[in-house]
């Protein structure tokens, strides 16, 4: 694997040893589990209070109880991040999607055009609603909710879809504005 020598962000990134204990320990735990520290965590650690808030909400949305599977949640991130042109989130969450869906092709399909992807009708309904929230949230109507519910989604599912779409819209913009680079490791994961 080719390693890039470019910085991971246009902003300074703190040394791990300089971070507060709770953040340093979280990064070390992730590194032990994954074999590397995702650059998003290293970049956001420059502002400890924001890092903690970001990670708490991320974990609630992506790891908490939900009627959506973890793969479905990652699909939302990949599709909306693709529409938002966020390289970091497409690459990083595409890797997680490939692993969670046990499908090496799905992330590329969903990131470029989910309407042509090999996904179920339920997954298409999830992504239709997510994309509407992500791209035209002021235009979401009862008809959109009714269409999603006709595909088997509940009110709680719609809340989760909207929350994930909104959170990652913020994350996409932050990643793009900071010129956050995906870790090289993400590109080969789940392939």
Rosetta blueprint (number, residue, H / E / L):
1 X L
2 X L
3 X L
4 X L
5 X L
6 X L
7 X L
8 X L
9 X L
10 X L
11 X L
12 X L
13 X L
14 X L
15 X L
16 X H
17 X H
18 X H
19 X L
20 X L
21 X H
22 X H
23 X H
24 X H
25 X H
26 X H
27 X H
28 X H
29 X H
30 X H
31 X H
32 X H
33 X H
34 X H
35 X L
36 X L
37 X L
38 X L
39 X H
40 X H
41 X H
42 X H
43 X H
44 X H
45 X L
46 X L
47 X L
48 X H
49 X H
50 X H
51 X H
52 X H
53 X H
54 X H
55 X H
56 X H
57 X H
58 X H
59 X H
60 X H
61 X H
62 X H
63 X H
64 X L
65 X L
66 X L
67 X L
68 X L
69 X L
70 X H
71 X H
72 X H
73 X H
74 X H
75 X H
76 X H
77 X H
78 X H
79 X H
80 X H
81 X H
82 X H
83 X H
84 X L
85 X L
86 X L
87 X H
88 X H
89 X H
90 X H
91 X H
92 X H
93 X H
94 X H
95 X H
96 X H
97 X H
98 X H
99 X H
100 X H
101 X H
102 X L
103 X L
104 X L
105 X L
106 X H
107 X H
108 X H
109 X H
110 X H
111 X H
112 X H
113 X H
114 X H
115 X H
116 X H
117 X L
118 X L
119 X L
120 X L
121 X H
122 X H
123 X H
124 X H
125 X H
126 X H
127 X H
128 X H
129 X H
130 X H
131 X H
132 X H
133 X H
134 X H
135 X H
136 X H
137 X H
138 X H
139 X H
140 X L
141 X L
142 X H
143 X H
144 X H
145 X H
146 X H
147 X H
148 X H
149 X H
150 X H
151 X L
152 X L
153 X L
154 X L
155 X H
156 X H
157 X H
158 X H
159 X H
160 X H
161 X H
162 X H
163 X H
164 X H
165 X H
166 X H
167 X H
168 X H
169 X H
170 X H
171 X H
172 X H
173 X H
174 X H
175 X H
176 X H
177 X H
178 X L
179 X L
180 X L
181 X L
182 X L
183 X L
184 X H
185 X H
186 X H
187 X H
188 X H
189 X L
190 X L
191 X L
